[in-house]
Amino acid sequence: MDLLLPGIGLLFWTLLAFAAVFFILRKYAWKIIIDSLNEREKGIAESLDTAKKVKAEMAALKSENEALLAKAREERALMLKEAKETRDKIVNDAKEQAKTDASKILADANAAIHTQKMAALTEIKNQIGNMVIEVSEKVIRKQLDNKAEQEKYIQQMAGELNQFGN
């Protein structure tokens, strides 16, 4: 059983070596080790705080980005609506302009037809006037003895002129 139990001398020297190392470490290294552990703990705490702040900032940026995206979508929808309204207005204006132009062309054509009709009527009246003068000349030249025959001849000439005028 001596093999399992250490000897008293070994135990004494081991405790004495442990105590010497413990006192040396406590006097010279303990403060440095504790300070570096405290600094490390402080650094880890600061890193965790920074990570929380960054996470909060990222959440804020994400919500900002979502708000900007929503605003951009609204602006796009508004721009599309305005473009459609502008297109419809341009199309309607073009239709109205075409109707106005067509009405003006039609009115101009009617005016031209009326002018030509009046010119033709004036020409016919002038020709009728010339024919009346010719008939009158013929009547005067014929110098019929009978007044009834003169009237009959004048009536015949007037009938011919009426047939020509219609």
BALOBA-1460 file (C-alpha; in Angstrom, 3 decimals):
// residues 166
<rec num="1" residu="m" x="0.000" y="0.000" z="0.000"/>
<rec num="2" residu="d" x="2.980" y="2.257" z="0.233"/>
<rec num="3" residu="l" x="2.880" y="2.538" z="-3.453"/>
<rec num="4" residu="l" x="-0.420" y="4.331" z="-3.436"/>
<rec num="5" residu="l" x="0.330" y="6.730" z="-0.562"/>
<rec num="6" residu="p" x="3.012" y="9.394" z="-0.994"/>
<rec num="7" residu="g" x="5.732" y="9.759" z="1.537"/>
<rec num="8" residu="i" x="5.710" y="12.549" z="4.158"/>
<rec num="9" residu="g" x="8.945" y="14.054" z="2.858"/>
<rec num="10" residu="l" x="7.615" y="14.236" z="-0.663"/>
<rec num="11" residu="l" x="4.422" y="15.800" z="0.553"/>
<rec num="12" residu="f" x="6.339" y="18.385" z="2.621"/>
<rec num="13" residu="w" x="8.678" y="19.412" z="-0.215"/>
<rec num="14" residu="t" x="5.766" y="19.564" z="-2.686"/>
<rec num="15" residu="l" x="3.784" y="21.837" z="-0.347"/>
<rec num="16" residu="l" x="6.851" y="24.000" z="0.275"/>
<rec num="17" residu="a" x="7.507" y="24.339" z="-3.499"/>
<rec num="18" residu="f" x="3.812" y="25.154" z="-4.116"/>
<rec num="19" residu="a" x="3.795" y="27.797" z="-1.387"/>
<rec num="20" residu="a" x="7.015" y="29.381" z="-2.725"/>
<rec num="21" residu="v" x="5.635" y="29.506" z="-6.281"/>
<rec num="22" residu="f" x="2.317" y="30.804" z="-4.931"/>
<rec num="23" residu="f" x="3.965" y="33.656" z="-2.963"/>
<rec num="24" residu="i" x="6.267" y="34.586" z="-5.859"/>
<rec num="25" residu="l" x="3.377" y="34.600" z="-8.298"/>
<rec num="26" residu="r" x="1.232" y="36.571" z="-5.854"/>
<rec num="27" residu="k" x="3.902" y="39.188" z="-5.251"/>
<rec num="28" residu="y" x="5.043" y="39.701" z="-8.871"/>
<rec num="29" residu="a" x="2.614" y="38.159" z="-11.375"/>
<rec num="30" residu="w" x="-0.788" y="38.062" z="-9.660"/>
<rec num="31" residu="k" x="-1.519" y="41.784" z="-10.144"/>
<rec num="32" residu="i" x="-0.438" y="41.655" z="-13.798"/>
<rec num="33" residu="i" x="-2.569" y="38.552" z="-14.444"/>
<rec num="34" residu="i" x="-5.631" y="40.069" z="-12.700"/>
<rec num="35" residu="d" x="-5.153" y="43.397" z="-14.530"/>
<rec num="36" residu="s" x="-4.875" y="41.682" z="-17.894"/>
<rec num="37" residu="l" x="-7.956" y="39.555" z="-17.088"/>
<rec num="38" residu="n" x="-9.843" y="42.721" z="-16.077"/>
<rec num="39" residu="e" x="-8.707" y="44.475" z="-19.272"/>
<rec num="40" residu="r" x="-9.748" y="41.481" z="-21.325"/>
<rec num="41" residu="e" x="-13.143" y="41.403" z="-19.572"/>
<rec num="42" residu="k" x="-13.529" y="45.155" z="-20.190"/>
<rec num="43" residu="g" x="-12.537" y="44.710" z="-23.862"/>
<rec num="44" residu="i" x="-15.048" y="41.884" z="-24.268"/>
<rec num="45" residu="a" x="-17.779" y="43.996" z="-22.612"/>
<rec num="46" residu="e" x="-16.940" y="46.942" z="-24.891"/>
<rec num="47" residu="s" x="-16.985" y="44.638" z="-27.917"/>
<rec num="48" residu="l" x="-20.391" y="43.322" z="-26.860"/>
<rec num="49" residu="d" x="-21.681" y="46.892" z="-26.395"/>
<rec num="50" residu="t" x="-20.275" y="47.891" z="-29.776"/>
<rec num="51" residu="a" x="-21.880" y="44.815" z="-31.352"/>
<rec num="52" residu="k" x="-25.238" y="45.764" z="-29.775"/>
<rec num="53" residu="k" x="-24.882" y="49.330" z="-31.063"/>
<rec num="54" residu="v" x="-23.952" y="48.081" z="-34.539"/>
<rec num="55" residu="k" x="-26.903" y="45.681" z="-34.452"/>
<rec num="56" residu="a" x="-29.223" y="48.546" z="-33.476"/>
<rec num="57" residu="e" x="-27.745" y="50.757" z="-36.214"/>
<rec num="58" residu="m" x="-28.179" y="47.937" z="-38.741"/>
<rec num="59" residu="a" x="-31.816" y="47.550" z="-37.692"/>
<rec num="60" residu="a" x="-32.304" y="51.306" z="-38.051"/>
<rec num="61" residu="l" x="-30.604" y="51.276" z="-41.471"/>
<rec num="62" residu="k" x="-32.754" y="48.335" z="-42.519"/>
<rec num="63" residu="s" x="-35.940" y="50.144" z="-41.527"/>
<rec num="64" residu="e" x="-34.643" y="53.294" z="-43.249"/>
<rec num="65" residu="n" x="-33.917" y="51.292" z="-46.390"/>
<rec num="66" residu="e" x="-37.383" y="49.762" z="-46.286"/>
<rec num="67" residu="a" x="-38.909" y="53.217" z="-45.884"/>
<rec num="68" residu="l" x="-36.837" y="54.514" z="-48.806"/>
<rec num="69" residu="l" x="-37.887" y="51.529" z="-50.897"/>
<rec num="70" residu="a" x="-41.547" y="52.141" z="-50.073"/>
<rec num="71" residu="k" x="-41.142" y="55.833" z="-50.918"/>
<rec num="72" residu="a" x="-39.399" y="54.968" z="-54.196"/>
<rec num="73" residu="r" x="-42.235" y="52.579" z="-55.070"/>
<rec num="74" residu="e" x="-44.802" y="55.281" z="-54.343"/>
<rec num="75" residu="e" x="-42.885" y="57.803" z="-56.454"/>
<rec num="76" residu="r" x="-42.607" y="55.279" z="-59.295"/>
<rec num="77" residu="a" x="-46.350" y="54.605" z="-59.122"/>
<rec num="78" residu="l" x="-47.030" y="58.347" z="-59.107"/>
<rec num="79" residu="m" x="-44.689" y="58.916" z="-62.060"/>
<rec num="80" residu="l" x="-46.358" y="56.098" z="-64.006"/>
<rec num="81" residu="k" x="-49.779" y="57.552" z="-63.223"/>
<rec num="82" residu="e" x="-48.660" y="61.033" z="-64.330"/>
<rec num="83" residu="a" x="-47.135" y="59.599" z="-67.514"/>
<rec num="84" residu="k" x="-50.386" y="57.769" z="-68.298"/>
<rec num="85" residu="e" x="-52.418" y="60.924" z="-67.658"/>
<rec num="86" residu="t" x="-50.068" y="62.937" z="-69.855"/>
<rec num="87" residu="r" x="-50.299" y="60.315" z="-72.606"/>
<rec num="88" residu="d" x="-54.125" y="60.309" z="-72.398"/>
<rec num="89" residu="k" x="-54.190" y="64.115" z="-72.461"/>
<rec num="90" residu="i" x="-51.910" y="64.223" z="-75.505"/>
<rec num="91" residu="v" x="-54.043" y="61.620" z="-77.299"/>
<rec num="92" residu="n" x="-57.258" y="63.483" z="-76.459"/>
<rec num="93" residu="d" x="-55.721" y="66.806" z="-77.517"/>
<rec num="94" residu="a" x="-54.614" y="65.235" z="-80.800"/>
<rec num="95" residu="k" x="-58.125" y="63.859" z="-81.367"/>
<rec num="96" residu="e" x="-59.679" y="67.246" z="-80.627"/>
<rec num="97" residu="q" x="-57.163" y="68.956" z="-82.912"/>
<rec num="98" residu="a" x="-57.955" y="66.442" z="-85.672"/>
<rec num="99" residu="k" x="-61.691" y="67.084" z="-85.222"/>
<rec num="100" residu="t" x="-61.095" y="70.835" z="-85.305"/>
<rec num="101" residu="d" x="-58.921" y="70.540" z="-88.405"/>
<rec num="102" residu="a" x="-61.497" y="68.306" z="-90.107"/>
<rec num="103" residu="s" x="-64.283" y="70.776" z="-89.284"/>
<rec num="104" residu="k" x="-62.179" y="73.654" z="-90.608"/>
<rec num="105" residu="i" x="-61.367" y="71.743" z="-93.820"/>
<rec num="106" residu="l" x="-65.047" y="70.913" z="-94.229"/>
<rec num="107" residu="a" x="-66.045" y="74.536" z="-93.632"/>
<rec num="108" residu="d" x="-63.393" y="75.736" z="-96.101"/>
<rec num="109" residu="a" x="-64.615" y="73.217" z="-98.683"/>
<rec num="110" residu="n" x="-68.231" y="74.334" z="-98.166"/>
<rec num="111" residu="a" x="-67.163" y="77.965" z="-98.497"/>
<rec num="112" residu="a" x="-65.233" y="77.143" z="-101.687"/>
<rec num="113" residu="i" x="-68.244" y="75.282" z="-103.086"/>
<rec num="114" residu="h" x="-70.521" y="78.191" z="-102.202"/>
<rec num="115" residu="t" x="-68.092" y="80.660" z="-103.796"/>
<rec num="116" residu="q" x="-67.881" y="78.568" z="-106.967"/>
<rec num="117" residu="k" x="-71.665" y="78.181" z="-107.011"/>
<rec num="118" residu="m" x="-72.099" y="81.945" z="-106.681"/>
<rec num="119" residu="a" x="-69.510" y="82.512" z="-109.404"/>
<rec num="120" residu="a" x="-71.342" y="80.040" z="-111.666"/>
<rec num="121" residu="l" x="-74.690" y="81.717" z="-110.937"/>
<rec num="122" residu="t" x="-73.144" y="85.101" z="-111.660"/>
<rec num="123" residu="e" x="-71.759" y="83.727" z="-114.922"/>
<rec num="124" residu="i" x="-75.166" y="82.306" z="-115.854"/>
<rec num="125" residu="k" x="-76.872" y="85.603" z="-114.994"/>
<rec num="126" residu="n" x="-74.354" y="87.437" z="-117.148"/>
<rec num="127" residu="q" x="-75.002" y="85.026" z="-120.015"/>
<rec num="128" residu="i" x="-78.759" y="85.391" z="-119.525"/>
<rec num="129" residu="g" x="-78.348" y="89.160" z="-119.500"/>
<rec num="130" residu="n" x="-76.354" y="88.937" z="-122.753"/>
<rec num="131" residu="m" x="-79.006" y="86.672" z="-124.267"/>
<rec num="132" residu="v" x="-81.756" y="89.074" z="-123.208"/>
<rec num="133" residu="i" x="-79.864" y="91.874" z="-124.909"/>
<rec num="134" residu="e" x="-79.441" y="89.732" z="-128.028"/>
<rec num="135" residu="v" x="-83.132" y="88.813" z="-127.974"/>
<rec num="136" residu="s" x="-84.044" y="92.422" z="-127.542"/>
<rec num="137" residu="e" x="-81.840" y="93.347" z="-130.465"/>
<rec num="138" residu="k" x="-83.423" y="90.621" z="-132.571"/>
<rec num="139" residu="v" x="-86.894" y="91.803" z="-131.574"/>
<rec num="140" residu="i" x="-86.082" y="95.350" z="-132.430"/>
<rec num="141" residu="r" x="-84.475" y="94.333" z="-135.726"/>
<rec num="142" residu="k" x="-87.295" y="92.092" z="-136.733"/>
<rec num="143" residu="q" x="-89.719" y="94.964" z="-136.640"/>
<rec num="144" residu="l" x="-92.807" y="92.960" z="-137.010"/>
<rec num="145" residu="d" x="-95.908" y="94.710" z="-138.149"/>
<rec num="146" residu="n" x="-98.146" y="92.929" z="-135.777"/>
<rec num="147" residu="k" x="-97.878" y="93.737" z="-132.137"/>
<rec num="148" residu="a" x="-99.320" y="90.348" z="-131.144"/>
<rec num="149" residu="e" x="-96.609" y="88.614" z="-133.069"/>
<rec num="150" residu="q" x="-94.001" y="90.729" z="-131.276"/>
<rec num="151" residu="e" x="-95.382" y="89.731" z="-127.906"/>
<rec num="152" residu="k" x="-95.569" y="86.107" z="-129.007"/>
<rec num="153" residu="y" x="-91.965" y="86.259" z="-130.150"/>
<rec num="154" residu="i" x="-90.858" y="87.891" z="-126.863"/>
<rec num="155" residu="q" x="-92.691" y="85.199" z="-124.881"/>
<rec num="156" residu="q" x="-91.034" y="82.499" z="-126.961"/>
<rec num="157" residu="m" x="-87.596" y="83.992" z="-126.361"/>
<rec num="158" residu="a" x="-88.279" y="84.337" z="-122.614"/>
<rec num="159" residu="g" x="-89.370" y="80.671" z="-122.530"/>
<rec num="160" residu="e" x="-86.155" y="79.645" z="-124.226"/>
<rec num="161" residu="l" x="-84.184" y="81.648" z="-121.677"/>
<rec num="162" residu="n" x="-86.111" y="80.030" z="-118.805"/>
<rec num="163" residu="q" x="-85.363" y="76.585" z="-120.205"/>
<rec num="164" residu="f" x="-81.714" y="77.513" z="-120.464"/>
<rec num="165" residu="g" x="-81.649" y="78.919" z="-116.892"/>
<rec num="166" residu="n" x="-83.122" y="75.754" z="-115.351"/>
